[in-house]
Amino acid sequence: MKAANRIILPGVGAFGDARKKLEELSLVEPIQELAASGKPFLGICLGMRALI
């Protein structure tokens, strides 16, 4: 994931389930770090809310 030039996190579904799955896969922190690094990031609807 760190080699990605940009990040797109789509968002369709239930917020709670999506956030839980991101946490189970240990993806919340890496995605937040990449987004904060200045790489282009597009969080669509739930995809953006799930990282707040």
Secondary structure, DSSP 8 states (H G I E B T S, - for coil): -TT-S-EEE---S-HHHHHHHHHHTT-HHHHHHHHHTT--EEE-THHHHTT-
